[in-house]
Amino acid sequence: MMPFDAKVEIPGYEIFMMEKTLKGSMMGSNVFRKDMPQYVNMYLDGRLMLDEMVSQHIHLDQINDGYQAMQRREGTRTVIDF
């Protein structure tokens, strides 16, 4: 996640002369009903390596520790095991 006060530099020529646009996206902005079946198939086919994206597993009673690690930007993804 990008820090709240982060600045982004964009070459002016590309925006104005090449008529490019810049669009924000939160968590991929997916269309769940369309995209999720594709992601599931990609995972099952071995083309989407979700397991490698998980940096840690925690139990529900460790949720505060997981949240603090997220704030410190430690790891990539945390899975909560119930």
PDB file with SEQRES, HELIX, SHEET and CRYST1 records, atoms N, CA, C and O in Angstrom:
SEQRES   1 A   82  MET MET PRO PHE ASP ALA LYS VAL GLU ILE PRO GLY TYR          
SEQRES   2 A   82  GLU ILE PHE MET MET GLU LYS THR LEU LYS GLY SER MET          
SEQRES   3 A   82  MET GLY SER ASN VAL PHE ARG LYS ASP MET PRO GLN TYR          
SEQRES   4 A   82  VAL ASN MET TYR LEU ASP GLY ARG LEU MET LEU ASP GLU          
SEQRES   5 A   82  MET VAL SER GLN HIS ILE HIS LEU ASP GLN ILE ASN ASP          
SEQRES   6 A   82  GLY TYR GLN ALA MET GLN ARG ARG GLU GLY THR ARG THR          
SEQRES   7 A   82  VAL ILE ASP PHE                                              
HELIX    1 AA1 GLY A   12  PHE A   16  1                                   5    
HELIX    2 AA2 PHE A   32  LEU A   44  1                                  13    
HELIX    3 AA3 ASP A   51  MET A   53  5                                   3    
HELIX    4 AA4 LEU A   60  GLN A   62  5                                   3    
HELIX    5 AA5 ILE A   63  GLN A   71  1                                   9    
SHEET    1 AA1 2 VAL A  54  HIS A  59  0                                        
SHEET    2 AA1 2 ARG A  77  ASP A  81  1                                        
CRYST1    1.000    1.000    1.000  90.00  90.00  90.00 P 1           1          
ATOM      1  N   MET A   1       0.849  -1.167   0.000  1.00  0.00           N  
ATOM      2  CA  MET A   1       0.000   0.000   0.000  1.00  0.00           C  
ATOM      3  C   MET A   1       0.895   1.231   0.000  1.00  0.00           C  
ATOM      4  O   MET A   1       1.898   1.293   0.711  1.00  0.00           O  
ATOM      5  N   MET A   2       0.524   2.170  -0.783  1.00  0.00           N  
ATOM      6  CA  MET A   2       1.293   3.411  -0.888  1.00  0.00           C  
ATOM      7  C   MET A   2       1.037   4.286   0.342  1.00  0.00           C  
ATOM      8  O   MET A   2      -0.109   4.413   0.774  1.00  0.00           O  
ATOM      9  N   PRO A   3       2.095   4.896   0.918  1.00  0.00           N  
ATOM     10  CA  PRO A   3       1.896   5.801   2.050  1.00  0.00           C  
ATOM     11  C   PRO A   3       0.963   6.954   1.678  1.00  0.00           C  
ATOM     12  O   PRO A   3       0.937   7.401   0.531  1.00  0.00           O  
ATOM     13  N   PHE A   4       0.204   7.424   2.657  1.00  0.00           N  
ATOM     14  CA  PHE A   4      -0.797   8.462   2.425  1.00  0.00           C  
ATOM     15  C   PHE A   4      -0.199   9.721   1.814  1.00  0.00           C  
ATOM     16  O   PHE A   4      -0.826  10.349   0.961  1.00  0.00           O  
ATOM     17  N   ASP A   5       1.000  10.097   2.236  1.00  0.00           N  
ATOM     18  CA  ASP A   5       1.598  11.346   1.767  1.00  0.00           C  
ATOM     19  C   ASP A   5       2.594  11.156   0.621  1.00  0.00           C  
ATOM     20  O   ASP A   5       3.366  12.066   0.318  1.00  0.00           O  
ATOM     21  N   ALA A   6       2.582   9.984  -0.016  1.00  0.00           N  
ATOM     22  CA  ALA A   6       3.518   9.710  -1.116  1.00  0.00           C  
ATOM     23  C   ALA A   6       3.203  10.581  -2.332  1.00  0.00           C  
ATOM     24  O   ALA A   6       2.040  10.862  -2.622  1.00  0.00           O  
ATOM     25  N   LYS A   7       4.235  10.995  -3.024  1.00  0.00           N  
ATOM     26  CA  LYS A   7       4.100  11.786  -4.249  1.00  0.00           C  
ATOM     27  C   LYS A   7       4.476  10.913  -5.442  1.00  0.00           C  
ATOM     28  O   LYS A   7       5.342  10.045  -5.337  1.00  0.00           O  
ATOM     29  N   VAL A   8       3.826  11.146  -6.566  1.00  0.00           N  
ATOM     30  CA  VAL A   8       4.087  10.408  -7.795  1.00  0.00           C  
ATOM     31  C   VAL A   8       4.468  11.405  -8.878  1.00  0.00           C  
ATOM     32  O   VAL A   8       3.756  12.383  -9.104  1.00  0.00           O  
ATOM     33  N   GLU A   9       5.595  11.158  -9.550  1.00  0.00           N  
ATOM     34  CA  GLU A   9       6.006  12.020 -10.658  1.00  0.00           C  
ATOM     35  C   GLU A   9       5.582  11.378 -11.975  1.00  0.00           C  
ATOM     36  O   GLU A   9       5.749  10.177 -12.183  1.00  0.00           O  
ATOM     37  N   ILE A  10       5.032  12.204 -12.854  1.00  0.00           N  
ATOM     38  CA  ILE A  10       4.555  11.726 -14.152  1.00  0.00           C  
ATOM     39  C   ILE A  10       5.136  12.622 -15.235  1.00  0.00           C  
ATOM     40  O   ILE A  10       5.056  13.846 -15.130  1.00  0.00           O  
ATOM     41  N   PRO A  11       5.724  12.028 -16.284  1.00  0.00           N  
ATOM     42  CA  PRO A  11       6.229  12.856 -17.388  1.00  0.00           C  
ATOM     43  C   PRO A  11       5.077  13.610 -18.059  1.00  0.00           C  
ATOM     44  O   PRO A  11       4.138  12.990 -18.558  1.00  0.00           O  
ATOM     45  N   GLY A  12       5.146  14.929 -18.073  1.00  0.00           N  
ATOM     46  CA  GLY A  12       4.080  15.744 -18.644  1.00  0.00           C  
ATOM     47  C   GLY A  12       3.827  15.476 -20.113  1.00  0.00           C  
ATOM     48  O   GLY A  12       2.682  15.515 -20.564  1.00  0.00           O  
ATOM     49  N   TYR A  13       4.884  15.202 -20.867  1.00  0.00           N  
ATOM     50  CA  TYR A  13       4.732  14.953 -22.297  1.00  0.00           C  
ATOM     51  C   TYR A  13       3.783  13.786 -22.549  1.00  0.00           C  
ATOM     52  O   TYR A  13       2.899  13.873 -23.402  1.00  0.00           O  
ATOM     53  N   GLU A  14       3.966  12.694 -21.808  1.00  0.00           N  
ATOM     54  CA  GLU A  14       3.122  11.518 -22.040  1.00  0.00           C  
ATOM     55  C   GLU A  14       1.665  11.790 -21.702  1.00  0.00           C  
ATOM     56  O   GLU A  14       0.771  11.312 -22.401  1.00  0.00           O  
ATOM     57  N   ILE A  15       1.413  12.542 -20.653  1.00  0.00           N  
ATOM     58  CA  ILE A  15       0.031  12.837 -20.263  1.00  0.00           C  
ATOM     59  C   ILE A  15      -0.649  13.740 -21.289  1.00  0.00           C  
ATOM     60  O   ILE A  15      -1.761  13.456 -21.734  1.00  0.00           O  
ATOM     61  N   PHE A  16       0.022  14.821 -21.660  1.00  0.00           N  
ATOM     62  CA  PHE A  16      -0.626  15.823 -22.512  1.00  0.00           C  
ATOM     63  C   PHE A  16      -0.506  15.524 -24.002  1.00  0.00           C  
ATOM     64  O   PHE A  16      -1.502  15.573 -24.724  1.00  0.00           O  
ATOM     65  N   MET A  17       0.679  15.220 -24.460  1.00  0.00           N  
ATOM     66  CA  MET A  17       0.882  15.047 -25.899  1.00  0.00           C  
ATOM     67  C   MET A  17       0.457  13.667 -26.404  1.00  0.00           C  
ATOM     68  O   MET A  17       0.023  13.532 -27.549  1.00  0.00           O  
ATOM     69  N   MET A  18       0.578  12.653 -25.563  1.00  0.00           N  
ATOM     70  CA  MET A  18       0.199  11.309 -25.989  1.00  0.00           C  
ATOM     71  C   MET A  18      -1.184  10.924 -25.472  1.00  0.00           C  
ATOM     72  O   MET A  18      -1.635   9.795 -25.669  1.00  0.00           O  
ATOM     73  N   GLU A  19      -1.858  11.873 -24.807  1.00  0.00           N  
ATOM     74  CA  GLU A  19      -3.221  11.709 -24.306  1.00  0.00           C  
ATOM     75  C   GLU A  19      -3.396  10.481 -23.421  1.00  0.00           C  
ATOM     76  O   GLU A  19      -4.408   9.783 -23.497  1.00  0.00           O  
ATOM     77  N   LYS A  20      -2.398  10.227 -22.583  1.00  0.00           N  
ATOM     78  CA  LYS A  20      -2.517   9.129 -21.630  1.00  0.00           C  
ATOM     79  C   LYS A  20      -3.295   9.608 -20.414  1.00  0.00           C  
ATOM     80  O   LYS A  20      -3.380  10.807 -20.149  1.00  0.00           O  
ATOM     81  N   THR A  21      -3.857   8.663 -19.683  1.00  0.00           N  
ATOM     82  CA  THR A  21      -4.607   8.996 -18.478  1.00  0.00           C  
ATOM     83  C   THR A  21      -4.022   8.241 -17.292  1.00  0.00           C  
ATOM     84  O   THR A  21      -3.346   7.225 -17.456  1.00  0.00           O  
ATOM     85  N   LEU A  22      -4.288   8.748 -16.110  1.00  0.00           N  
ATOM     86  CA  LEU A  22      -3.860   8.126 -14.867  1.00  0.00           C  
ATOM     87  C   LEU A  22      -5.111   7.825 -14.058  1.00  0.00           C  
ATOM     88  O   LEU A  22      -5.935   8.708 -13.818  1.00  0.00           O  
ATOM     89  N   LYS A  23      -5.246   6.576 -13.643  1.00  0.00           N  
ATOM     90  CA  LYS A  23      -6.434   6.172 -12.903  1.00  0.00           C  
ATOM     91  C   LYS A  23      -6.016   5.423 -11.646  1.00  0.00           C  
ATOM     92  O   LYS A  23      -5.186   4.515 -11.708  1.00  0.00           O  
ATOM     93  N   GLY A  24      -6.579   5.794 -10.517  1.00  0.00           N  
ATOM     94  CA  GLY A  24      -6.295   5.107  -9.268  1.00  0.00           C  
ATOM     95  C   GLY A  24      -7.044   3.783  -9.185  1.00  0.00           C  
ATOM     96  O   GLY A  24      -8.063   3.585  -9.846  1.00  0.00           O  
ATOM     97  N   SER A  25      -6.526   2.890  -8.369  1.00  0.00           N  
ATOM     98  CA  SER A  25      -7.142   1.582  -8.205  1.00  0.00           C  
ATOM     99  C   SER A  25      -6.902   1.098  -6.779  1.00  0.00           C  
ATOM    100  O   SER A  25      -5.763   1.079  -6.314  1.00  0.00           O  
ATOM    101  N   MET A  26      -7.952   0.713  -6.095  1.00  0.00           N  
ATOM    102  CA  MET A  26      -7.817   0.203  -4.735  1.00  0.00           C  
ATOM    103  C   MET A  26      -7.965  -1.309  -4.756  1.00  0.00           C  
ATOM    104  O   MET A  26      -9.033  -1.828  -5.081  1.00  0.00           O  
ATOM    105  N   MET A  27      -6.901  -2.014  -4.413  1.00  0.00           N  
ATOM    106  CA  MET A  27      -6.896  -3.478  -4.345  1.00  0.00           C  
ATOM    107  C   MET A  27      -7.278  -4.118  -5.679  1.00  0.00           C  
ATOM    108  O   MET A  27      -7.903  -5.178  -5.700  1.00  0.00           O  
ATOM    109  N   GLY A  28      -6.912  -3.490  -6.775  1.00  0.00           N  
ATOM    110  CA  GLY A  28      -7.139  -4.081  -8.084  1.00  0.00           C  
ATOM    111  C   GLY A  28      -8.457  -3.708  -8.729  1.00  0.00           C  
ATOM    112  O   GLY A  28      -8.614  -3.889  -9.936  1.00  0.00           O  
ATOM    113  N   SER A  29      -9.411  -3.193  -7.965  1.00  0.00           N  
ATOM    114  CA  SER A  29     -10.720  -2.802  -8.502  1.00  0.00           C  
ATOM    115  C   SER A  29     -11.316  -3.876  -9.408  1.00  0.00           C  
ATOM    116  O   SER A  29     -11.740  -3.589 -10.528  1.00  0.00           O  
ATOM    117  N   ASN A  30     -11.346  -5.110  -8.918  1.00  0.00           N  
ATOM    118  CA  ASN A  30     -11.842  -6.196  -9.768  1.00  0.00           C  
ATOM    119  C   ASN A  30     -13.367  -6.223  -9.837  1.00  0.00           C  
ATOM    120  O   ASN A  30     -14.053  -5.610  -9.019  1.00  0.00           O  
ATOM    121  N   VAL A  31     -13.871  -6.937 -10.817  1.00  0.00           N  
ATOM    122  CA  VAL A  31     -15.301  -7.212 -10.960  1.00  0.00           C  
ATOM    123  C   VAL A  31     -15.472  -8.646 -10.467  1.00  0.00           C  
ATOM    124  O   VAL A  31     -15.211  -9.597 -11.204  1.00  0.00           O  
ATOM    125  N   PHE A  32     -15.909  -8.796  -9.223  1.00  0.00           N  
ATOM    126  CA  PHE A  32     -15.852 -10.072  -8.521  1.00  0.00           C  
ATOM    127  C   PHE A  32     -16.469 -11.228  -9.307  1.00  0.00           C  
ATOM    128  O   PHE A  32     -15.823 -12.261  -9.481  1.00  0.00           O  
ATOM    129  N   ARG A  33     -17.695 -11.076  -9.779  1.00  0.00           N  
ATOM    130  CA  ARG A  33     -18.382 -12.185 -10.460  1.00  0.00           C  
ATOM    131  C   ARG A  33     -17.679 -12.622 -11.743  1.00  0.00           C  
ATOM    132  O   ARG A  33     -17.768 -13.784 -12.136  1.00  0.00           O  
ATOM    133  N   LYS A  34     -16.988 -11.704 -12.386  1.00  0.00           N  
ATOM    134  CA  LYS A  34     -16.283 -12.026 -13.624  1.00  0.00           C  
ATOM    135  C   LYS A  34     -14.858 -12.503 -13.346  1.00  0.00           C  
ATOM    136  O   LYS A  34     -14.400 -13.489 -13.922  1.00  0.00           O  
ATOM    137  N   ASP A  35     -14.172 -11.798 -12.464  1.00  0.00           N  
ATOM    138  CA  ASP A  35     -12.748 -12.052 -12.255  1.00  0.00           C  
ATOM    139  C   ASP A  35     -12.457 -13.244 -11.351  1.00  0.00           C  
ATOM    140  O   ASP A  35     -11.511 -13.988 -11.610  1.00  0.00           O  
ATOM    141  N   MET A  36     -13.246 -13.444 -10.298  1.00  0.00           N  
ATOM    142  CA  MET A  36     -12.922 -14.482  -9.322  1.00  0.00           C  
ATOM    143  C   MET A  36     -12.888 -15.889  -9.924  1.00  0.00           C  
ATOM    144  O   MET A  36     -11.972 -16.646  -9.605  1.00  0.00           O  
ATOM    145  N   PRO A  37     -13.844 -16.279 -10.782  1.00  0.00           N  
ATOM    146  CA  PRO A  37     -13.727 -17.610 -11.392  1.00  0.00           C  
ATOM    147  C   PRO A  37     -12.435 -17.772 -12.201  1.00  0.00           C  
ATOM    148  O   PRO A  37     -11.849 -18.854 -12.227  1.00  0.00           O  
ATOM    149  N   GLN A  38     -11.998 -16.707 -12.854  1.00  0.00           N  
ATOM    150  CA  GLN A  38     -10.739 -16.771 -13.608  1.00  0.00           C  
ATOM    151  C   GLN A  38      -9.557 -16.960 -12.665  1.00  0.00           C  
ATOM    152  O   GLN A  38      -8.649 -17.738 -12.957  1.00  0.00           O  
ATOM    153  N   TYR A  39      -9.562 -16.252 -11.535  1.00  0.00           N  
ATOM    154  CA  TYR A  39      -8.472 -16.391 -10.562  1.00  0.00           C  
ATOM    155  C   TYR A  39      -8.436 -17.804  -9.981  1.00  0.00           C  
ATOM    156  O   TYR A  39      -7.363 -18.379  -9.804  1.00  0.00           O  
ATOM    157  N   VAL A  40      -9.602 -18.355  -9.687  1.00  0.00           N  
ATOM    158  CA  VAL A  40      -9.660 -19.723  -9.152  1.00  0.00           C  
ATOM    159  C   VAL A  40      -9.086 -20.702 -10.163  1.00  0.00           C  
ATOM    160  O   VAL A  40      -8.283 -21.564  -9.805  1.00  0.00           O  
ATOM    161  N   ASN A  41      -9.490 -20.579 -11.427  1.00  0.00           N  
ATOM    162  CA  ASN A  41      -8.959 -21.472 -12.463  1.00  0.00           C  
ATOM    163  C   ASN A  41      -7.455 -21.311 -12.630  1.00  0.00           C  
ATOM    164  O   ASN A  41      -6.741 -22.300 -12.796  1.00  0.00           O  
ATOM    165  N   MET A  42      -6.972 -20.084 -12.590  1.00  0.00           N  
ATOM    166  CA  MET A  42      -5.530 -19.852 -12.704  1.00  0.00           C  
ATOM    167  C   MET A  42      -4.785 -20.501 -11.541  1.00  0.00           C  
ATOM    168  O   MET A  42      -3.715 -21.079 -11.735  1.00  0.00           O  
ATOM    169  N   TYR A  43      -5.343 -20.409 -10.335  1.00  0.00           N  
ATOM    170  CA  TYR A  43      -4.712 -21.027  -9.168  1.00  0.00           C  
ATOM    171  C   TYR A  43      -4.693 -22.548  -9.309  1.00  0.00           C  
ATOM    172  O   TYR A  43      -3.668 -23.190  -9.079  1.00  0.00           O  
ATOM    173  N   LEU A  44      -5.826 -23.109  -9.685  1.00  0.00           N  
ATOM    174  CA  LEU A  44      -5.910 -24.564  -9.821  1.00  0.00           C  
ATOM    175  C   LEU A  44      -5.010 -25.094 -10.931  1.00  0.00           C  
ATOM    176  O   LEU A  44      -4.513 -26.217 -10.845  1.00  0.00           O  
ATOM    177  N   ASP A  45      -4.797 -24.293 -11.971  1.00  0.00           N  
ATOM    178  CA  ASP A  45      -3.911 -24.682 -13.079  1.00  0.00           C  
ATOM    179  C   ASP A  45      -2.437 -24.432 -12.776  1.00  0.00           C  
ATOM    180  O   ASP A  45      -1.572 -24.786 -13.577  1.00  0.00           O  
ATOM    181  N   GLY A  46      -2.143 -23.821 -11.621  1.00  0.00           N  
ATOM    182  CA  GLY A  46      -0.758 -23.533 -11.265  1.00  0.00           C  
ATOM    183  C   GLY A  46      -0.201 -22.275 -11.907  1.00  0.00           C  
ATOM    184  O   GLY A  46       1.012 -22.065 -11.910  1.00  0.00           O  
ATOM    185  N   ARG A  47      -1.079 -21.431 -12.454  1.00  0.00           N  
ATOM    186  CA  ARG A  47      -0.632 -20.191 -13.100  1.00  0.00           C  
ATOM    187  C   ARG A  47      -0.699 -18.979 -12.178  1.00  0.00           C  
ATOM    188  O   ARG A  47      -0.187 -17.914 -12.522  1.00  0.00           O  
ATOM    189  N   LEU A  48      -1.319 -19.125 -11.021  1.00  0.00           N  
ATOM    190  CA  LEU A  48      -1.401 -18.051 -10.033  1.00  0.00           C  
ATOM    191  C   LEU A  48      -0.848 -18.608  -8.726  1.00  0.00           C  
ATOM    192  O   LEU A  48      -1.482 -19.445  -8.083  1.00  0.00           O  
ATOM    193  N   MET A  49       0.321 -18.148  -8.343  1.00  0.00           N  
ATOM    194  CA  MET A  49       1.059 -18.721  -7.220  1.00  0.00           C  
ATOM    195  C   MET A  49       0.679 -18.023  -5.905  1.00  0.00           C  
ATOM    196  O   MET A  49       1.468 -17.258  -5.351  1.00  0.00           O  
ATOM    197  N   LEU A  50      -0.522 -18.293  -5.421  1.00  0.00           N  
ATOM    198  CA  LEU A  50      -1.002 -17.631  -4.211  1.00  0.00           C  
ATOM    199  C   LEU A  50      -0.213 -18.037  -2.973  1.00  0.00           C  
ATOM    200  O   LEU A  50       0.059 -17.202  -2.110  1.00  0.00           O  
ATOM    201  N   ASP A  51       0.155 -19.307  -2.879  1.00  0.00           N  
ATOM    202  CA  ASP A  51       0.854 -19.782  -1.687  1.00  0.00           C  
ATOM    203  C   ASP A  51       2.166 -19.035  -1.477  1.00  0.00           C  
ATOM    204  O   ASP A  51       2.558 -18.775  -0.339  1.00  0.00           O  
ATOM    205  N   GLU A  52       2.841 -18.691  -2.561  1.00  0.00           N  
ATOM    206  CA  GLU A  52       4.109 -17.972  -2.469  1.00  0.00           C  
ATOM    207  C   GLU A  52       3.924 -16.508  -2.063  1.00  0.00           C  
ATOM    208  O   GLU A  52       4.884 -15.846  -1.668  1.00  0.00           O  
ATOM    209  N   MET A  53       2.702 -16.008  -2.159  1.00  0.00           N  
ATOM    210  CA  MET A  53       2.430 -14.618  -1.788  1.00  0.00           C  
ATOM    211  C   MET A  53       2.165 -14.447  -0.295  1.00  0.00           C  
ATOM    212  O   MET A  53       2.132 -13.321   0.202  1.00  0.00           O  
ATOM    213  N   VAL A  54       1.977 -15.547   0.422  1.00  0.00           N  
ATOM    214  CA  VAL A  54       1.670 -15.490   1.854  1.00  0.00           C  
ATOM    215  C   VAL A  54       2.972 -15.433   2.638  1.00  0.00           C  
ATOM    216  O   VAL A  54       3.830 -16.305   2.495  1.00  0.00           O  
ATOM    217  N   SER A  55       3.116 -14.403   3.467  1.00  0.00           N  
ATOM    218  CA  SER A  55       4.340 -14.263   4.254  1.00  0.00           C  
ATOM    219  C   SER A  55       4.202 -14.858   5.652  1.00  0.00           C  
ATOM    220  O   SER A  55       5.201 -15.232   6.266  1.00  0.00           O  
ATOM    221  N   GLN A  56       2.972 -14.949   6.160  1.00  0.00           N  
ATOM    222  CA  GLN A  56       2.797 -15.549   7.485  1.00  0.00           C  
ATOM    223  C   GLN A  56       1.364 -16.020   7.688  1.00  0.00           C  
ATOM    224  O   GLN A  56       0.431 -15.526   7.056  1.00  0.00           O  
ATOM    225  N   HIS A  57       1.217 -16.986   8.581  1.00  0.00           N  
ATOM    226  CA  HIS A  57      -0.084 -17.460   9.049  1.00  0.00           C  
ATOM    227  C   HIS A  57      -0.193 -17.078  10.518  1.00  0.00           C  
ATOM    228  O   HIS A  57       0.768 -17.237  11.270  1.00  0.00           O  
ATOM    229  N   ILE A  58      -1.345 -16.579  10.931  1.00  0.00           N  
ATOM    230  CA  ILE A  58      -1.577 -16.264  12.338  1.00  0.00           C  
ATOM    231  C   ILE A  58      -2.925 -16.841  12.751  1.00  0.00           C  
ATOM    232  O   ILE A  58      -3.778 -17.126  11.911  1.00  0.00           O  
ATOM    233  N   HIS A  59      -3.102 -17.009  14.059  1.00  0.00           N  
ATOM    234  CA  HIS A  59      -4.394 -17.430  14.599  1.00  0.00           C  
ATOM    235  C   HIS A  59      -5.207 -16.184  14.935  1.00  0.00           C  
ATOM    236  O   HIS A  59      -4.660 -15.090  15.076  1.00  0.00           O  
ATOM    237  N   LEU A  60      -6.492 -16.361  15.058  1.00  0.00           N  
ATOM    238  CA  LEU A  60      -7.378 -15.224  15.296  1.00  0.00           C  
ATOM    239  C   LEU A  60      -6.981 -14.439  16.550  1.00  0.00           C  
ATOM    240  O   LEU A  60      -7.121 -13.216  16.587  1.00  0.00           O  
ATOM    241  N   ASP A  61      -6.486 -15.141  17.576  1.00  0.00           N  
ATOM    242  CA  ASP A  61      -6.094 -14.423  18.792  1.00  0.00           C  
ATOM    243  C   ASP A  61      -4.811 -13.607  18.613  1.00  0.00           C  
ATOM    244  O   ASP A  61      -4.413 -12.884  19.526  1.00  0.00           O  
ATOM    245  N   GLN A  62      -4.160 -13.712  17.455  1.00  0.00           N  
ATOM    246  CA  GLN A  62      -2.962 -12.929  17.141  1.00  0.00           C  
ATOM    247  C   GLN A  62      -3.267 -11.784  16.171  1.00  0.00           C  
ATOM    248  O   GLN A  62      -2.354 -11.199  15.588  1.00  0.00           O  
ATOM    249  N   ILE A  63      -4.542 -11.472  16.004  1.00  0.00           N  
ATOM    250  CA  ILE A  63      -4.952 -10.492  15.004  1.00  0.00           C  
ATOM    251  C   ILE A  63      -4.309  -9.124  15.243  1.00  0.00           C  
ATOM    252  O   ILE A  63      -3.956  -8.432  14.288  1.00  0.00           O  
ATOM    253  N   ASN A  64      -4.156  -8.731  16.502  1.00  0.00           N  
ATOM    254  CA  ASN A  64      -3.526  -7.437  16.788  1.00  0.00           C  
ATOM    255  C   ASN A  64      -2.068  -7.424  16.344  1.00  0.00           C  
ATOM    256  O   ASN A  64      -1.584  -6.417  15.827  1.00  0.00           O  
ATOM    257  N   ASP A  65      -1.363  -8.543  16.543  1.00  0.00           N  
ATOM    258  CA  ASP A  65       0.026  -8.644  16.076  1.00  0.00           C  
ATOM    259  C   ASP A  65       0.084  -8.546  14.554  1.00  0.00           C  
ATOM    260  O   ASP A  65       0.964  -7.886  14.002  1.00  0.00           O  
ATOM    261  N   GLY A  66      -0.849  -9.198  13.885  1.00  0.00           N  
ATOM    262  CA  GLY A  66      -0.895  -9.137  12.425  1.00  0.00           C  
ATOM    263  C   GLY A  66      -1.167  -7.730  11.923  1.00  0.00           C  
ATOM    264  O   GLY A  66      -0.575  -7.290  10.937  1.00  0.00           O  
ATOM    265  N   TYR A  67      -2.059  -7.031  12.597  1.00  0.00           N  
ATOM    266  CA  TYR A  67      -2.375  -5.656  12.206  1.00  0.00           C  
ATOM    267  C   TYR A  67      -1.169  -4.744  12.413  1.00  0.00           C  
ATOM    268  O   TYR A  67      -0.887  -3.886  11.576  1.00  0.00           O  
ATOM    269  N   GLN A  68      -0.458  -4.926  13.524  1.00  0.00           N  
ATOM    270  CA  GLN A  68       0.739  -4.120  13.784  1.00  0.00           C  
ATOM    271  C   GLN A  68       1.827  -4.400  12.748  1.00  0.00           C  
ATOM    272  O   GLN A  68       2.517  -3.480  12.311  1.00  0.00           O  
ATOM    273  N   ALA A  69       1.983  -5.665  12.352  1.00  0.00           N  
ATOM    274  CA  ALA A  69       2.964  -6.005  11.316  1.00  0.00           C  
ATOM    275  C   ALA A  69       2.597  -5.326   9.998  1.00  0.00           C  
ATOM    276  O   ALA A  69       3.475  -4.870   9.266  1.00  0.00           O  
ATOM    277  N   MET A  70       1.301  -5.259   9.698  1.00  0.00           N  
ATOM    278  CA  MET A  70       0.851  -4.594   8.479  1.00  0.00           C  
ATOM    279  C   MET A  70       1.194  -3.105   8.534  1.00  0.00           C  
ATOM    280  O   MET A  70       1.648  -2.536   7.542  1.00  0.00           O  
ATOM    281  N   GLN A  71       0.980  -2.480   9.679  1.00  0.00           N  
ATOM    282  CA  GLN A  71       1.298  -1.057   9.822  1.00  0.00           C  
ATOM    283  C   GLN A  71       2.795  -0.798   9.675  1.00  0.00           C  
ATOM    284  O   GLN A  71       3.200   0.259   9.191  1.00  0.00           O  
ATOM    285  N   ARG A  72       3.622  -1.772  10.096  1.00  0.00           N  
ATOM    286  CA  ARG A  72       5.075  -1.638   9.962  1.00  0.00           C  
ATOM    287  C   ARG A  72       5.555  -2.053   8.569  1.00  0.00           C  
ATOM    288  O   ARG A  72       6.751  -2.014   8.282  1.00  0.00           O  
ATOM    289  N   ARG A  73       4.616  -2.450   7.709  1.00  0.00           N  
ATOM    290  CA  ARG A  73       4.916  -2.890   6.343  1.00  0.00           C  
ATOM    291  C   ARG A  73       5.830  -4.109   6.320  1.00  0.00           C  
ATOM    292  O   ARG A  73       6.749  -4.195   5.505  1.00  0.00           O  
ATOM    293  N   GLU A  74       5.569  -5.047   7.222  1.00  0.00           N  
ATOM    294  CA  GLU A  74       6.326  -6.293   7.288  1.00  0.00           C  
ATOM    295  C   GLU A  74       5.550  -7.386   6.567  1.00  0.00           C  
ATOM    296  O   GLU A  74       4.378  -7.618   6.866  1.00  0.00           O  
ATOM    297  N   GLY A  75       6.191  -8.049   5.630  1.00  0.00           N  
ATOM    298  CA  GLY A  75       5.553  -9.140   4.913  1.00  0.00           C  
ATOM    299  C   GLY A  75       4.685  -8.650   3.773  1.00  0.00           C  
ATOM    300  O   GLY A  75       4.551  -7.450   3.529  1.00  0.00           O  
ATOM    301  N   THR A  76       4.104  -9.608   3.088  1.00  0.00           N  
ATOM    302  CA  THR A  76       3.248  -9.278   1.953  1.00  0.00           C  
ATOM    303  C   THR A  76       1.784  -9.553   2.268  1.00  0.00           C  
ATOM    304  O   THR A  76       0.960  -8.639   2.238  1.00  0.00           O  
ATOM    305  N   ARG A  77       1.459 -10.799   2.568  1.00  0.00           N  
ATOM    306  CA  ARG A  77       0.081 -11.178   2.886  1.00  0.00           C  
ATOM    307  C   ARG A  77       0.083 -12.045   4.133  1.00  0.00           C  
ATOM    308  O   ARG A  77       0.968 -12.880   4.322  1.00  0.00           O  
ATOM    309  N   THR A  78      -0.910 -11.841   4.974  1.00  0.00           N  
ATOM    310  CA  THR A  78      -1.074 -12.644   6.182  1.00  0.00           C  
ATOM    311  C   THR A  78      -2.394 -13.389   6.081  1.00  0.00           C  
ATOM    312  O   THR A  78      -3.421 -12.806   5.734  1.00  0.00           O  
ATOM    313  N   VAL A  79      -2.362 -14.688   6.386  1.00  0.00           N  
ATOM    314  CA  VAL A  79      -3.565 -15.517   6.385  1.00  0.00           C  
ATOM    315  C   VAL A  79      -3.954 -15.771   7.832  1.00  0.00           C  
ATOM    316  O   VAL A  79      -3.117 -16.160   8.646  1.00  0.00           O  
ATOM    317  N   ILE A  80      -5.222 -15.551   8.154  1.00  0.00           N  
ATOM    318  CA  ILE A  80      -5.722 -15.801   9.504  1.00  0.00           C  
ATOM    319  C   ILE A  80      -6.330 -17.195   9.526  1.00  0.00           C  
ATOM    320  O   ILE A  80      -7.306 -17.466   8.827  1.00  0.00           O  
ATOM    321  N   ASP A  81      -5.749 -18.078  10.331  1.00  0.00           N  
ATOM    322  CA  ASP A  81      -6.249 -19.444  10.475  1.00  0.00           C  
ATOM    323  C   ASP A  81      -7.247 -19.489  11.624  1.00  0.00           C  
ATOM    324  O   ASP A  81      -6.933 -19.088  12.744  1.00  0.00           O  
ATOM    325  N   PHE A  82      -8.461 -19.984  11.340  1.00  0.00           N  
ATOM    326  CA  PHE A  82      -9.496 -20.088  12.365  1.00  0.00           C  
ATOM    327  C   PHE A  82      -9.468 -21.458  12.988  1.00  0.00           C  
ATOM    328  O   PHE A  82     -10.267 -21.747  13.878  1.00  0.00           O  
TER     329      PHE A  82                                                      
END                                                                             
